[in-house]
Amino acid sequence: MGASGTTGLQRTALITGASRGLGLVLARALAAQGWHLVLDARGAEALEAAHAELAKMTAVVAIAGDVGDSAHRARLAEAVRAFGGLDALVNNASVLGPSPRPNLLEYPLDALETVFRVNVLAPLALVQTLAGDLKPGARILNVTSDAAVQPYAGWGGYGASKAALEQLTAILAAERPDWRVYWVDPGDMRTQMQQDAFPGEDISDRPLPDASVPGFLALLTGDLPSGRYQAQALAATQGASPAPAPHPGPVHGMRLVLTVPDFERAAEFYRDGLGLEAAEQWIGPESKGILFRAGKASLEIVNAAQAAEVNGIETGRQGVGMVRLAFRVDDSAGMATRLVERGARALSEAVMTPWGHLNVRLQAPDGLPQDIELTLSQVAAPEAESV
């Protein structure tokens, strides 16, 4: 028996919640490998768009509906049987519950029943429906969350449902050792559900769902035992790289830092004149700085003393440049190496700052303005968030 359980035979996967987010990017990855797919989602229009895209690569059946509905599950089972059975079932469909997220004492019980019906009962019901159609060595992947094991305030409904799903999945693994049964935390992702969980907030710093796909592929095609896995961590241990291609990671934010000779006048100009909101402010005996939020960007103005202090920390020199671009990245040292290969000049090695960032300072390559320096900032301390 091969790693997928069907050496030399066509592989088929059923993925719920496959019209967007993790479900869609996983379906794309499997389609590229030639898997046949049965896809489910509540939104018919988005699911049809996914079907049109994936049908160019492989055989796909897409059925819109609520996985919590028994008639809908029966239709999914019919599609699976038409393909000759199932190698992998990915229970990805979930609901968040009310948003903004209520505390448990205010949680509507009818909404909580819906969350448990979709997040706990539906995955089990689908396994029960398809049990006779699972091929030897079949994989069952139930998508969970760190909210299942961490007591986050406001996440009681969703977290409790995922905790129940994890225990249910663990027991299923114990009862059916002939299957590979996984409960998989995909990690933080930039998805619509994540946006719904944080309405009005900027979630662009979260990685795209693509970063979790290599971990899922390792479970679907590898030889790992049943158990709980964190997809993004698994990708690293398996030597997999998040898509796209090898890269130190995305830039999560940029800050323009201006060193100004008249700090008070500049502060008044940007705050009162332009109307920017001051998000942070630090005033010392000599050093002064204000961070303004400007939509998805930020502007920091500092006086010469503050600039010299930061320069001393990051580079060991006291020279003061007028303009600096600060980029928040996942791997400051790796990104610095990448930029040096493209002509930038490193002004320092990676330095741990007093504010919990691992920073590297560079000068732009020849042909670009030499009075602009770059800081690559990696958040090293969990409580630190800004660059």
N, C-alpha and C positions, 0 to 999 in steps of 0.2 A: 504494500500500500504506500503510495506517495505521500508527500507532505500535505497535499490537499485532500487526500483520501480517495482520489480517483485517478490514478496514473493512466495517462494516455486517453482519458475520457473528457468530454466537455464538462466544465464546471459551471454551476448555477448558484447565484446568490439572490436572496430576497432582502431588500433594504427598506425599512420603513422611514418615513420622514425624509424622503430622498429628493424633494423638489428644490432644496436650497441648503446652504450651510454644509455641515459635515457630511450629511447623507449624500448630497450631490457630488461633492469632490471625491468621496470614496467611490461612488458609482462610476465617476469618470476614470479613476485609477483602475478599477476592475475591468471596465469596458476596454481600456487600452491593452489589458492583458488577455482579452478574448473571452472573459466570463459572459455567460448569458445572465440577464438581469430581470428580476421582477421587482418593480418599484411601487411604493405607496406614498401618498401624502394627502393632506386634507384639501389643499388648494389645487383645483383642477387645472387652472390656467398655467400656473407655474410648473406643475407636473408635466403638462403637455409640452411645454417648452423644453424641459429636461429630456423628455422622450425623443423629441425631434433631434436634439443634439446628439444623444447617445446612440440612437438608432443608426447613425452613420458609421458607427464603429462595431456594433454587435447586435445580437437579437435582444430586444427589450419589450417587455410588457409593462405598461404603466396603468395602475388602477387607482383612481382618486376615491377617497373615502376616509372614514374614521376607523382606525384600527381597533378601537374599543367596541365596534359593532360586529356582532357575530356573522351577519350576512356578508359584510365586507371581507372578513377573514376567510369566509368560505370561497369567495371569488379569488382571493390571493392563492388559496390552496389549489384551486382548479388550474391557475396559471402555472404553478409549480409542477403539477402533475403532467401538464402538457410538455414541459421541458424534461420530463423523466426523473424528477426528484431534485433534492436540494443538497448542496454541499455546504452552504453557509447561510445562516439567518442572522441579520444584524437588526436588533431591536433598538432603533435610533430615535423613533418618534417620541416626543415628550411634550408636556405643557408646563409652563412656568407657574401658572396660577395668577391671581390678581396682581396688577401692577398699577401704582407703586405697591411694593411688597408689604403686606400687613404683618404686624406682630401676631403671635399666636392667640393672644387674648381677644384680638379683633378679627381673627380669620373667619370668613364666612364658611360654615360647615358644608354647605352645598358645593362651594367651589373646591373645598378640600376633597370631597368625594370624587369630583371630576378629575382632580390631579392624581388621586390614587387609582382611579379606573383606567386612566390612560398610561400612567407611568409604571404601575405595578401589575394590575390585573391583565391588561391587554398583552404585554409581552408573554406572560405565562399562558394566556389563552391561545396565543399564536403558536407557541411551542406545542401545546396540547393538540391543536388542530393539525400541525404539520409533522407530528412525531413519526407517523408511519411513512412519511415521504423523505425523511432525513437519511442520507446515504451513510454507509459505514465510515466512521471517522469524521462525521460532519462537525462543523464549528457553529456554536451559538455565541454571539457577542451581544451582551446587554450593556447599553451605554449608561454609565452612571456619572457621578460628579464628586468633587471634593466636599460638596455640601452634604454628602451622605455621611461623612466621618468628622466634619468640623462643625461646631455649633455656631453658625453665623446668625446673628440677630436679623430677623426679617426673612430668613430663608426656611422657616419651620415647615411650611407645607411642602415645598419642593424637596428640601433636604430629607424630611421624614419619608417621603415617597421613594427617594433614591436609596435611603438606608434599607427600607423594606425590600426594594428590588435587589440590593446586594445580598441580603440574607437569603432571599428566595433563590437567587442564582447559585449561591454557595451550596445550598442544600441540593439543588438540581445537579450540580457537579458531583456531589457525593453519591447521589442516587443513580447517576448514569455515567459511570467511568468510561463507557465505550464512546462517549462524545467528548469533544473538547469544548468546555463551557467557560466562558470568560466574562468577567464584569470589568468594564474598561472605562477609566476616567480619561476623557480626551484632553483635559487641561483647559486653561483659559483660552477662549477663542473669540474672534471678532465675528459674531453672528447676530441674527435678528433677535434671538432669544436673549442674548447678552445685552443687546440694546434695550429690549423690553424690560429687563431687570434693572437697568439704570437709565430711566427715561430722561431725555434732555442732556445727558452727559456725553462727553467725547470718549469713545472707546477705541479710538484709532491706535492706541498703544498696544492693544491685544493682537496676538498673532492671528493670521488667517487660519481657517480650518485645515488648509493644506499642510500645516506644520504637524498635525496629528495623524495624517494619513499613513506615513511610513510605519508607525506603530501598529495601526490596524492591519496593514498588509503583512507585517511580521506574524501576527496572530492568525491571519487567514491562510497563510501559505507556509508558515514555519512549523516547528515541532515543539512548541512550548506547551507545558502542562496546563491543565485547567487552573484558574485562579484569578486574582485581581491584578490589573496592570494599569499603569499610567502611560498613555499612548506616547506623549512627547518624550518622556524619560526612556521608554522602551526603544524609541527610534534611535536615541543616542547610544544605548548599550548594544543595539544590534548593528551599529555602524551605518545606520540609515541617515540620510540628510533630509531635512525638511525641504519641500519644494518651494520655490524653484532652486535650481543648481547650487552647488556649494558656494556659500556666501556667509559672511559673519552675521547676517541678519538685517532686518529692516531698520530704518531710522524711525524712531517713534515720536520725535519732536525736535524742533529747532528753536533756538533763542538767539536773537541779535543783541549783542552786548556793546553798548556805546560808552566810551570813556569821555566825559565831558569836563571842560574847565570850570563851568559855573553850574554846579549841581542843583542848587535851589531854583535857578531860572529854568533849567531843563525839566526838572520835576514839575514845576508849575505849567510849563508849556504843554507837556504830554498829558498831565493829569487834568488840568483845568481847561486848557485850550482844546486839545484833541478829545478829551473826555475818556481817556483810558482808565480802566479800573486797576488800582494798585492791589496786587495779590499778596505780595510780600514786601517787607521793608526792613532794612537793617542799618542802624545808625550807631557808630562807635565813636570813640574819642576823635578819630581822624577819618576812618573809613565810612563811606556812605554808599548805599545802594537801594534801588527800588525796582521791583519786578512788576511790569504791567502786563496784563493779559490783553491780547488783541485778537479776539476770536480764537482760532486754532493755533495762532502764533503767539509769541511773547517777546516783549522788548524789555531789556534790562539796561538801566542807566546807572553808572557808577562814577565816583570821583577818582582822581588819580591815585589816591592812597589805597582805595579798595582794589583798583586794577593791579597795582603793584603787589598787594598782598596775595591776590589770586595767582599772579604770575610767579611769585616766589614759591608758592606751594606747588604749582604744576611744572615749573621749568627751572626753579632755582635762580632765576634772574629777576631783576627789578625793572627792566624796561617796560614802558607803557605804550601799547598800541591803541589806536583810536577805535578800531572796529574788530570784533571777534564774533565768530559764528560758533555756537555751541550746539552739538547734535547729541541727542540721547539714543544710544545704540545698545544692542544686547552683548556685544563683544568688542570692547574698545581696542584692545591690543590687536585682535584679528582684523578689525576694520582699518586700524592704522597701517598694518602691514600691507593691506590691499591698496591703500592710498599711496604709500611710499613706492610701491611697484609702479604706480602711475605718475610718479614724478614729484609727489609732495615730499617735504623735508621734515622729519620728526625732530621736534625741539625738546622732547623729553621721552623717557620711558613711561610706562603706565605707573601712575602715582595714586596711592590711596589718600583721598582728601579727608579733612576733618569732618565733612558733612556726609561721609559714607559713599562716595562715588569713586570709581576707578577711572581716572582721567588720563588722556594722552593729548598733548598739544602738538600741532603741526603747522607748518607754513605752506601756503598754496604753491603749486609747482610753477616753474618758469612759464611766462606767457599769461599768467593771471596776476591780479593786483597783489603785490608783495606785502602791503601794509595790512592785509586781512589775514588773521590767524584763525585756526580752527581748534576747537576742543571737542574731543570724542569722549562722551561721558557714559559710563556703565554703572547702573545702580547696583551697588554691592551690598548695602544694608537694606533689609526689608522695609524699614520705616521711611527710607529716603525715596522721594518720588520726582523731584524736579532736577533739571540740569543747571 
